[in-house]
Amino acid sequence: MKNEQNLEKYVDPEMYDHLYEGYQKDLSIILKWAKPHQTILELACGTGRLTIPMAQRGFEIIGVDLHEGMLARARQKAEEQGVTIEFIQQDCTQLNIPVKSSVAFMTGNSFQHFLTNEAQDALMQSIRKHLEAGGIFIFDTRNPVLNELAVVDEYEEKYLDKNGDQVIESHRDVYDHLTQILDSQTQRQIYRDGVLIAEEQDGISLRYSFPQEMERLLAANGFEIVQVYGDWDENELQADSVSMVYVCRVSPV
């Protein structure tokens, strides 16, 4: 159930922060369900983008991730900002943490890293074992908009990296309808003062799941859906929504 072969995008934690650290839209829903004086679990916590703000608000929180480099960056940031957080390196399909939580969450579309039905089931079972009776699990996954996935998507992005260098990325995304997996490949050219100084490439595989498929997955693994949104702004889920954001509860036995 390991995902080590799908982690190329996370080799540079500082660059990851440069691109994503300012995103906080997912925090508001989590704060609605978080309870003080009870341990909260963040799964696939990365560099602590949400773990640290939660700790700064006084919540007791544990961050779990498979990638040690991302966790090292999270520990460094937590120390710099004066908060105490336990960061643990574990596979989320095989959690072994000596606590049960009232709330767990996993954002950033990390659910899509679990590429098979078996991996998704193992993830849900693992999380359920670490939630109290009636505990809440919040997570998101991209909504599979068929007219977007039906074509090979090739596009280019330009941005400045953490060093102020110009980056030009060429992306090629190909979706396999049989496996429901999107293969995303990126070619990257880095320029300094107009001169090419480096070329890189990486890739990632992402599983797409459909709404009724998600309902069956959650029910089969002991969860009931409390709410589903089409984005972190709590808009209703529509066919063309960007995301599916689930708030689910451990079902009564």
TORKOL-4160 file (C-alpha; in steps of 0.2 Angstrom, whole numbers, padded with zeros to 4 digits, m for minus):
253
<pt num="1" X="0000" Y="0000" Z="0000"/>
<pt num="2" X="0015" Y="0011" Z="m0001"/>
<pt num="3" X="0015" Y="0027" Z="m0012"/>
<pt num="4" X="0034" Y="0030" Z="m0013"/>
<pt num="5" X="0033" Y="0029" Z="m0032"/>
<pt num="6" X="0021" Y="0044" Z="m0033"/>
<pt num="7" X="0031" Y="0057" Z="m0024"/>
<pt num="8" X="0041" Y="0066" Z="m0037"/>
<pt num="9" X="0032" Y="0082" Z="m0035"/>
<pt num="10" X="0038" Y="0084" Z="m0017"/>
<pt num="11" X="0057" Y="0083" Z="m0019"/>
<pt num="12" X="0059" Y="0101" Z="m0015"/>
<pt num="13" X="0048" Y="0106" Z="0001"/>
<pt num="14" X="0054" Y="0124" Z="0001"/>
<pt num="15" X="0048" Y="0126" Z="m0017"/>
<pt num="16" X="0031" Y="0118" Z="m0012"/>
<pt num="17" X="0029" Y="0131" Z="0001"/>
<pt num="18" X="0033" Y="0145" Z="m0011"/>
<pt num="19" X="0019" Y="0139" Z="m0022"/>
<pt num="20" X="0006" Y="0133" Z="m0010"/>
<pt num="21" X="0009" Y="0140" Z="0008"/>
<pt num="22" X="m0003" Y="0155" Z="0006"/>
<pt num="23" X="m0018" Y="0144" Z="0002"/>
<pt num="24" X="m0030" Y="0144" Z="0017"/>
<pt num="25" X="m0047" Y="0141" Z="0010"/>
<pt num="26" X="m0049" Y="0124" Z="0017"/>
<pt num="27" X="m0045" Y="0130" Z="0034"/>
<pt num="28" X="m0062" Y="0137" Z="0038"/>
<pt num="29" X="m0072" Y="0121" Z="0036"/>
<pt num="30" X="m0060" Y="0112" Z="0047"/>
<pt num="31" X="m0061" Y="0125" Z="0061"/>
<pt num="32" X="m0080" Y="0123" Z="0061"/>
<pt num="33" X="m0078" Y="0105" Z="0066"/>
<pt num="34" X="m0062" Y="0105" Z="0077"/>
<pt num="35" X="m0064" Y="0103" Z="0095"/>
<pt num="36" X="m0053" Y="0111" Z="0108"/>
<pt num="37" X="m0044" Y="0100" Z="0121"/>
<pt num="38" X="m0045" Y="0085" Z="0109"/>
<pt num="39" X="m0031" Y="0078" Z="0098"/>
<pt num="40" X="m0034" Y="0082" Z="0079"/>
<pt num="41" X="m0026" Y="0072" Z="0066"/>
<pt num="42" X="m0020" Y="0079" Z="0049"/>
<pt num="43" X="m0016" Y="0066" Z="0037"/>
<pt num="44" X="m0004" Y="0070" Z="0022"/>
<pt num="45" X="0001" Y="0086" Z="0031"/>
<pt num="46" X="0015" Y="0090" Z="0020"/>
<pt num="47" X="0025" Y="0105" Z="0026"/>
<pt num="48" X="0012" Y="0110" Z="0039"/>
<pt num="49" X="0002" Y="0122" Z="0029"/>
<pt num="50" X="m0013" Y="0119" Z="0040"/>
<pt num="51" X="m0005" Y="0110" Z="0055"/>
<pt num="52" X="0004" Y="0125" Z="0060"/>
<pt num="53" X="m0010" Y="0137" Z="0059"/>
<pt num="54" X="m0021" Y="0125" Z="0069"/>
<pt num="55" X="m0008" Y="0124" Z="0082"/>
<pt num="56" X="m0006" Y="0143" Z="0083"/>
<pt num="57" X="m0025" Y="0143" Z="0087"/>
<pt num="58" X="m0022" Y="0132" Z="0102"/>
<pt num="59" X="m0027" Y="0115" Z="0095"/>
<pt num="60" X="m0018" Y="0100" Z="0100"/>
<pt num="61" X="m0014" Y="0092" Z="0083"/>
<pt num="62" X="m0003" Y="0078" Z="0076"/>
<pt num="63" X="0003" Y="0079" Z="0058"/>
<pt num="64" X="0006" Y="0063" Z="0048"/>
<pt num="65" X="0015" Y="0061" Z="0031"/>
<pt num="66" X="0024" Y="0048" Z="0021"/>
<pt num="67" X="0038" Y="0060" Z="0015"/>
<pt num="68" X="0052" Y="0063" Z="0027"/>
<pt num="69" X="0058" Y="0079" Z="0018"/>
<pt num="70" X="0041" Y="0087" Z="0019"/>
<pt num="71" X="0040" Y="0083" Z="0038"/>
<pt num="72" X="0058" Y="0090" Z="0041"/>
<pt num="73" X="0052" Y="0106" Z="0033"/>
<pt num="74" X="0036" Y="0106" Z="0044"/>
<pt num="75" X="0046" Y="0103" Z="0060"/>
<pt num="76" X="0058" Y="0117" Z="0055"/>
<pt num="77" X="0044" Y="0129" Z="0052"/>
<pt num="78" X="0035" Y="0124" Z="0068"/>
<pt num="79" X="0050" Y="0128" Z="0078"/>
<pt num="80" X="0053" Y="0144" Z="0070"/>
<pt num="81" X="0035" Y="0149" Z="0074"/>
<pt num="82" X="0036" Y="0143" Z="0092"/>
<pt num="83" X="0022" Y="0130" Z="0091"/>
<pt num="84" X="0024" Y="0112" Z="0097"/>
<pt num="85" X="0017" Y="0099" Z="0085"/>
<pt num="86" X="0021" Y="0080" Z="0084"/>
<pt num="87" X="0025" Y="0076" Z="0066"/>
<pt num="88" X="0025" Y="0057" Z="0062"/>
<pt num="89" X="0031" Y="0048" Z="0046"/>
<pt num="90" X="0018" Y="0035" Z="0042"/>
<pt num="91" X="0009" Y="0027" Z="0028"/>
<pt num="92" X="m0009" Y="0033" Z="0030"/>
<pt num="93" X="m0016" Y="0016" Z="0025"/>
<pt num="94" X="m0007" Y="0009" Z="0040"/>
<pt num="95" X="m0008" Y="0021" Z="0053"/>
<pt num="96" X="m0002" Y="0016" Z="0070"/>
<pt num="97" X="m0004" Y="0031" Z="0082"/>
<pt num="98" X="m0008" Y="0028" Z="0100"/>
<pt num="99" X="m0023" Y="0041" Z="0100"/>
<pt num="100" X="m0041" Y="0041" Z="0095"/>
<pt num="101" X="m0047" Y="0058" Z="0088"/>
<pt num="102" X="m0063" Y="0067" Z="0087"/>
<pt num="103" X="m0058" Y="0075" Z="0070"/>
<pt num="104" X="m0046" Y="0070" Z="0056"/>
<pt num="105" X="m0043" Y="0079" Z="0040"/>
<pt num="106" X="m0034" Y="0077" Z="0023"/>
<pt num="107" X="m0034" Y="0091" Z="0011"/>
<pt num="108" X="m0024" Y="0096" Z="m0005"/>
<pt num="109" X="m0033" Y="0082" Z="m0015"/>
<pt num="110" X="m0021" Y="0070" Z="m0006"/>
<pt num="111" X="m0035" Y="0057" Z="m0008"/>
<pt num="112" X="m0031" Y="0055" Z="m0026"/>
<pt num="113" X="m0014" Y="0048" Z="m0022"/>
<pt num="114" X="m0023" Y="0031" Z="m0017"/>
<pt num="115" X="m0024" Y="0024" Z="m0034"/>
<pt num="116" X="m0033" Y="0007" Z="m0032"/>
<pt num="117" X="m0049" Y="0002" Z="m0024"/>
<pt num="118" X="m0039" Y="m0008" Z="m0011"/>
<pt num="119" X="m0028" Y="0007" Z="m0007"/>
<pt num="120" X="m0044" Y="0018" Z="m0004"/>
<pt num="121" X="m0052" Y="0005" Z="0007"/>
<pt num="122" X="m0036" Y="0003" Z="0017"/>
<pt num="123" X="m0035" Y="0022" Z="0019"/>
<pt num="124" X="m0053" Y="0023" Z="0025"/>
<pt num="125" X="m0051" Y="0008" Z="0037"/>
<pt num="126" X="m0035" Y="0015" Z="0044"/>
<pt num="127" X="m0043" Y="0032" Z="0047"/>
<pt num="128" X="m0059" Y="0025" Z="0055"/>
<pt num="129" X="m0048" Y="0015" Z="0068"/>
<pt num="130" X="m0041" Y="0031" Z="0074"/>
<pt num="131" X="m0057" Y="0041" Z="0076"/>
<pt num="132" X="m0068" Y="0040" Z="0091"/>
<pt num="133" X="m0086" Y="0035" Z="0090"/>
<pt num="134" X="m0095" Y="0048" Z="0079"/>
<pt num="135" X="m0078" Y="0056" Z="0074"/>
<pt num="136" X="m0077" Y="0067" Z="0059"/>
<pt num="137" X="m0066" Y="0065" Z="0044"/>
<pt num="138" X="m0065" Y="0079" Z="0031"/>
<pt num="139" X="m0056" Y="0078" Z="0015"/>
<pt num="140" X="m0057" Y="0083" Z="m0003"/>
<pt num="141" X="m0054" Y="0076" Z="m0021"/>
<pt num="142" X="m0055" Y="0084" Z="m0038"/>
<pt num="143" X="m0072" Y="0082" Z="m0046"/>
<pt num="144" X="m0070" Y="0071" Z="m0062"/>
<pt num="145" X="m0077" Y="0083" Z="m0076"/>
<pt num="146" X="m0078" Y="0072" Z="m0091"/>
<pt num="147" X="m0077" Y="0084" Z="m0105"/>
<pt num="148" X="m0060" Y="0090" Z="m0097"/>
<pt num="149" X="m0053" Y="0072" Z="m0094"/>
<pt num="150" X="m0059" Y="0066" Z="m0111"/>
<pt num="151" X="m0045" Y="0075" Z="m0121"/>
<pt num="152" X="m0026" Y="0075" Z="m0119"/>
<pt num="153" X="m0022" Y="0092" Z="m0110"/>
<pt num="154" X="m0006" Y="0101" Z="m0115"/>
<pt num="155" X="m0003" Y="0118" Z="m0107"/>
<pt num="156" X="0011" Y="0129" Z="m0102"/>
<pt num="157" X="0014" Y="0139" Z="m0085"/>
<pt num="158" X="0026" Y="0153" Z="m0081"/>
<pt num="159" X="0031" Y="0158" Z="m0063"/>
<pt num="160" X="0045" Y="0164" Z="m0052"/>
<pt num="161" X="0053" Y="0151" Z="m0041"/>
<pt num="162" X="0059" Y="0153" Z="m0023"/>
<pt num="163" X="0076" Y="0160" Z="m0030"/>
<pt num="164" X="0067" Y="0173" Z="m0041"/>
<pt num="165" X="0072" Y="0163" Z="m0057"/>
<pt num="166" X="0059" Y="0162" Z="m0071"/>
<pt num="167" X="0051" Y="0145" Z="m0073"/>
<pt num="168" X="0043" Y="0138" Z="m0089"/>
<pt num="169" X="0033" Y="0122" Z="m0086"/>
<pt num="170" X="0026" Y="0112" Z="m0100"/>
<pt num="171" X="0012" Y="0100" Z="m0094"/>
<pt num="172" X="0004" Y="0084" Z="m0103"/>
<pt num="173" X="m0010" Y="0076" Z="m0094"/>
<pt num="174" X="m0018" Y="0060" Z="m0100"/>
<pt num="175" X="m0033" Y="0051" Z="m0092"/>
<pt num="176" X="m0036" Y="0033" Z="m0093"/>
<pt num="177" X="m0054" Y="0029" Z="m0092"/>
<pt num="178" X="m0052" Y="0011" Z="m0087"/>
<pt num="179" X="m0041" Y="0014" Z="m0072"/>
<pt num="180" X="m0048" Y="0032" Z="m0069"/>
<pt num="181" X="m0030" Y="0038" Z="m0067"/>
<pt num="182" X="m0023" Y="0054" Z="m0074"/>
<pt num="183" X="m0005" Y="0053" Z="m0078"/>
<pt num="184" X="0003" Y="0071" Z="m0077"/>
<pt num="185" X="0020" Y="0074" Z="m0084"/>
<pt num="186" X="0030" Y="0090" Z="m0082"/>
<pt num="187" X="0045" Y="0097" Z="m0091"/>
<pt num="188" X="0053" Y="0112" Z="m0083"/>
<pt num="189" X="0065" Y="0125" Z="m0089"/>
<pt num="190" X="0073" Y="0137" Z="m0077"/>
<pt num="191" X="0080" Y="0153" Z="m0083"/>
<pt num="192" X="0091" Y="0166" Z="m0074"/>
<pt num="193" X="0093" Y="0183" Z="m0082"/>
<pt num="194" X="0087" Y="0175" Z="m0098"/>
<pt num="195" X="0099" Y="0161" Z="m0098"/>
<pt num="196" X="0094" Y="0143" Z="m0096"/>
<pt num="197" X="0102" Y="0136" Z="m0080"/>
<pt num="198" X="0093" Y="0120" Z="m0077"/>
<pt num="199" X="0080" Y="0108" Z="m0085"/>
<pt num="200" X="0070" Y="0096" Z="m0074"/>
<pt num="201" X="0055" Y="0084" Z="m0076"/>
<pt num="202" X="0043" Y="0075" Z="m0065"/>
<pt num="203" X="0027" Y="0066" Z="m0065"/>
<pt num="204" X="0012" Y="0061" Z="m0054"/>
<pt num="205" X="m0003" Y="0049" Z="m0055"/>
<pt num="206" X="m0020" Y="0054" Z="m0048"/>
<pt num="207" X="m0035" Y="0043" Z="m0046"/>
<pt num="208" X="m0052" Y="0051" Z="m0050"/>
<pt num="209" X="m0067" Y="0045" Z="m0041"/>
<pt num="210" X="m0086" Y="0049" Z="m0045"/>
<pt num="211" X="m0099" Y="0055" Z="m0033"/>
<pt num="212" X="m0109" Y="0039" Z="m0032"/>
<pt num="213" X="m0093" Y="0029" Z="m0031"/>
<pt num="214" X="m0088" Y="0040" Z="m0016"/>
<pt num="215" X="m0104" Y="0036" Z="m0007"/>
<pt num="216" X="m0102" Y="0018" Z="m0009"/>
<pt num="217" X="m0084" Y="0019" Z="m0003"/>
<pt num="218" X="m0088" Y="0028" Z="0013"/>
<pt num="219" X="m0103" Y="0018" Z="0017"/>
<pt num="220" X="m0093" Y="0002" Z="0015"/>
<pt num="221" X="m0080" Y="0007" Z="0026"/>
<pt num="222" X="m0091" Y="0013" Z="0041"/>
<pt num="223" X="m0094" Y="0032" Z="0037"/>
<pt num="224" X="m0109" Y="0042" Z="0034"/>
<pt num="225" X="m0109" Y="0058" Z="0024"/>
<pt num="226" X="m0114" Y="0073" Z="0034"/>
<pt num="227" X="m0111" Y="0086" Z="0020"/>
<pt num="228" X="m0103" Y="0086" Z="0003"/>
<pt num="229" X="m0098" Y="0103" Z="m0006"/>
<pt num="230" X="m0092" Y="0108" Z="m0023"/>
<pt num="231" X="m0078" Y="0118" Z="m0016"/>
<pt num="232" X="m0070" Y="0124" Z="0000"/>
<pt num="233" X="m0082" Y="0140" Z="m0001"/>
<pt num="234" X="m0096" Y="0127" Z="0004"/>
<pt num="235" X="m0105" Y="0129" Z="m0013"/>
<pt num="236" X="m0116" Y="0115" Z="m0018"/>
<pt num="237" X="m0109" Y="0101" Z="m0028"/>
<pt num="238" X="m0113" Y="0102" Z="m0046"/>
<pt num="239" X="m0108" Y="0092" Z="m0062"/>
<pt num="240" X="m0095" Y="0105" Z="m0066"/>
<pt num="241" X="m0088" Y="0109" Z="m0048"/>
<pt num="242" X="m0070" Y="0109" Z="m0046"/>
<pt num="243" X="m0069" Y="0098" Z="m0031"/>
<pt num="244" X="m0079" Y="0086" Z="m0020"/>
<pt num="245" X="m0077" Y="0091" Z="m0002"/>
<pt num="246" X="m0083" Y="0078" Z="0010"/>
<pt num="247" X="m0087" Y="0080" Z="0029"/>
<pt num="248" X="m0091" Y="0062" Z="0035"/>
<pt num="249" X="m0094" Y="0054" Z="0052"/>
<pt num="250" X="m0090" Y="0037" Z="0059"/>
<pt num="251" X="m0107" Y="0027" Z="0057"/>
<pt num="252" X="m0115" Y="0020" Z="0073"/>
<pt num="253" X="m0111" Y="0001" Z="0075"/>
